């Protein structure tokens, strides 16, 4: 409808990445990361790949966007930061943007699957389902 994706998702595409980079945990005390054992700054290997999203300060975001990963990487020759974000809509729904094409691979792909990503996703789905 002519709005930037960040207005809906909370973050938006900023660049591609060559190869992979680790996802770096932020906001580790949030219920999203509950039961994962992660700490702020912890790196989860190979989760950044393809396109990366970022919260852009000059684009309007929905109210209450929370960053759950802030991962440095090099995209298109420049240092950048990838964000995984979550927010609640005015109607009460939850919107999650993993900010990377490899989030799903963190659930079950051989050599990439990670119990911390599996648990965080289970926490998210449990909240979404009430």
C-alpha positions in Angstrom: 0.0 0.0 0.0 2.9 2.3 -0.6 4.4 2.2 2.9 8.0 1.0 3.6 8.2 -2.5 5.0 9.6 -1.2 8.3 6.2 0.4 8.9 4.7 -3.1 9.1 7.6 -5.4 10.1 9.6 -3.1 12.3 12.8 -3.4 10.2 13.5 -3.5 6.5 15.9 -4.8 3.9 19.2 -2.9 3.9 21.7 -5.1 2.0 22.8 -8.5 1.0 25.7 -10.4 2.6 28.4 -12.5 0.9 28.7 -15.9 2.7 27.4 -16.0 6.3 27.9 -14.3 9.6 26.7 -15.0 13.1 23.5 -13.6 14.6 24.4 -11.6 17.8 21.9 -11.8 20.6 20.5 -8.6 22.1 17.9 -8.1 24.8 18.6 -11.6 26.2 16.5 -11.0 29.3 13.3 -10.8 27.2 10.8 -13.6 27.2 11.7 -14.3 23.5 15.0 -15.7 24.6 13.7 -17.4 27.8 15.1 -20.9 28.3 17.8 -20.5 25.7 20.6 -19.7 28.1 21.8 -16.8 25.8 23.5 -13.7 27.0 23.8 -10.3 25.3 26.5 -10.4 22.7 26.4 -14.2 22.3 27.0 -15.2 18.7 25.0 -17.9 16.9 26.9 -19.1 13.9 25.9 -18.9 10.2 22.5 -17.3 10.7 23.0 -14.3 8.6 22.8 -15.1 4.9 21.2 -13.5 1.8 19.3 -10.4 2.6 19.6 -8.6 6.0 17.1 -6.3 7.6 17.8 -3.3 9.9 15.8 -0.8 11.8 16.3 2.4 9.8 16.2 5.6 12.0 14.7 7.7 9.3 11.8 5.4 8.6 8.7 5.3 10.8 8.5 2.1 12.8 5.5 0.7 14.6 5.3 1.6 18.3 7.1 -0.8 20.7 9.6 -2.4 18.3 12.1 -4.5 20.3 15.4 -5.5 18.9 16.4 -9.1 19.8 19.6 -9.4 17.7 22.0 -6.7 16.5 24.6 -8.4 14.3 27.5 -6.7 12.6 28.4 -7.8 9.1 29.8 -6.4 5.9 27.1 -5.9 3.2 27.9 -4.5 -0.2 31.4 -3.5 0.9 30.2 -1.5 4.0 29.9 -2.3 7.7 26.3 -2.8 8.6 24.1 -4.1 11.5 21.4 -6.7 11.0 18.3 -6.6 13.4 15.8 -9.2 14.4 12.8 -7.4 15.8 9.4 -8.1 17.4 6.5 -5.8 18.2 2.8 -6.0 19.2 0.2 -4.5 16.9 -2.6 -2.2 18.2 -4.9 -5.2 17.8 -2.7 -7.4 20.0 -1.0 -9.5 17.4 2.7 -10.2 17.4 4.9 -9.4 14.4 8.4 -10.9 14.1 11.1 -10.1 11.5 14.0 -12.5 11.8 16.0 -10.1 9.6 17.8 -12.9 7.8 16.9 -15.6 5.2 18.7 -18.2 7.4 16.4 -18.0 10.5 14.5 -21.0 9.2 17.7 -22.9 8.7 18.4 -22.3 12.4 15.4 -24.5 13.1 16.4 -27.7 11.2 19.1 -27.4 8.6 22.0 -29.9 9.0 25.0 -28.0 10.4 23.1 -24.8 11.0 20.2 -25.9 13.3 20.7 -24.4 16.8 18.7 -25.3 20.0 18.7 -21.6 21.0 16.9 -20.5 17.8 14.6 -23.5 18.1 13.6 -22.5 21.7 13.3 -18.7 20.8 11.0 -19.6 17.9 9.0 -22.0 20.2 8.6 -19.1 22.7 7.4 -16.8 19.9 4.9 -19.3 18.6 3.6 -20.1 22.1 3.0 -16.3 22.7 1.3 -15.9 19.3 -1.0 -18.8 20.0 -1.9 -17.6 23.5 
